[in-house]
């Protein structure tokens, strides 16, 4: 893995040096442009959901709590 990384670094340095010294000359021969995109109106899908009715509220409730006796041996 280190060998591949080292080789890539060497290649990039050689390319950068070639461009900096004028050995490699890059010229733009044609202007670029973004692709044309046409956006037309659309529609979202329709859904119908039948859900249960939920009532939220409070009420007072009495709960019997059992007693626990602990006996030491």
Protein Blocks (a to p, Z undefined) as FASTA:
>chain_A
ZZmmmmmmmmmmmmmmmmmnomaccddfbdcddddddddddddddddddddddddddddd
dddddddddddZZ
